[in-house]
């Protein structure tokens, strides 16, 4: 999640190719998550990146793991 001047942006990078319907569902859930994470944001934007062969870099996977750990502990 990035914040800038009252705006919040959540970038979703899938670990595999998503069918169109699944991409829409992921975007909906990401929007709900962003509302929870940044309730005071003046504007919110969710971006779902296309799948890149090989998936996210190792550093990005660690970031995802840290965020996931925050919600599961």
N, C-alpha and C positions, 0 to 999 in steps of 0.2 A: 504494500500500500504506500502510496506517495501522497503527501499533503502539500499544498501550495496555495497560500492566500485564501484560505477558507474553502478550497476545493479539495476533494479526495478522489484519488484514482486507484482502482484495484486492477492489476494486470494478472490474468489467468493464463498460465502456459501449460497446456496439457502434456501428459507423459506419453500419449498415444493419439492416433488419429480419431477424431470424434465425428460421428454422423451429425448431420445438421440438427436434428431434433435434440440430440444430446447436448450439442453446443448451446442451443437456446436454453435448455434446462440448467446447464452450468452457469450461464450468464444470469439467469433468474436467481439462483442460489447465491451467486457472488454478489448480486445487488443487495440481497438481504443481509449478507455478512458485512458488506460495506456500511450499510445503515447502522448495524450494531457497532461496528468499530469506530465509525465517525458520525455519531448522531448530530453533532453540531456543525457539520460541514454545510456550507452554503450550496454547494453543488457536488454531485457524485457522478463518477463515470466508471463503467466497467468495460474492460477490453479483454477479449478472448483472442489470444494469438493463435495463428495456425500452428499445427504440429510441425516441429522441425525434426528431421531425421536425426536420431541420436538423443533426442530429448534435451532437457536443460543441462547446463554444465553442473559439475559436482558442487560448486559453491552455491548455486541456486537451489540444488536439491537439499543442501544443509539448511538453507534459509527456510525452505518449506517445512522441513522436519522441525525446526525450532517453533515456527508458527503453530504447527499441528500439536506440538507438545503443550503449548499454552492452553489449548482448548480441551486436551484430553487428561490433564492432570488436575 
